[in-house]
Amino acid sequence: MDREAVIRMAREAGLAYGSDEKPLGSVTRFAALVAEHEREQCARLCDQMFHDWCNQEFEDEDEAYKNKPDAEDCKKAIRARGNT
């Protein structure tokens, strides 16, 4: 989730408003914190997947390569995390 999405949701909820239609400063800061947190959580999840893969034992290089996590695996894991 990026900063603009959080600000948009705050506006929809009636939390961000003003005479010039700019979000309040605290909402802007909150949006930046949420976006930063989400990026960090995604990075940690992908890093953990790679770390787990590195610590597995494989019979040969082909098997290891086939089981190496990729961007698609990270995407699925991130979406699954949001459903728990």
Secondary structure, DSSP 8 states (H G I E B T S, - for coil): --HHHHHHHHHHTT-S--TT----HHHHHHHHHHHHHHHHHHHHHHHHHHHHHHTS--SSHHHHHHH---HHHHHHHHHHHHT-
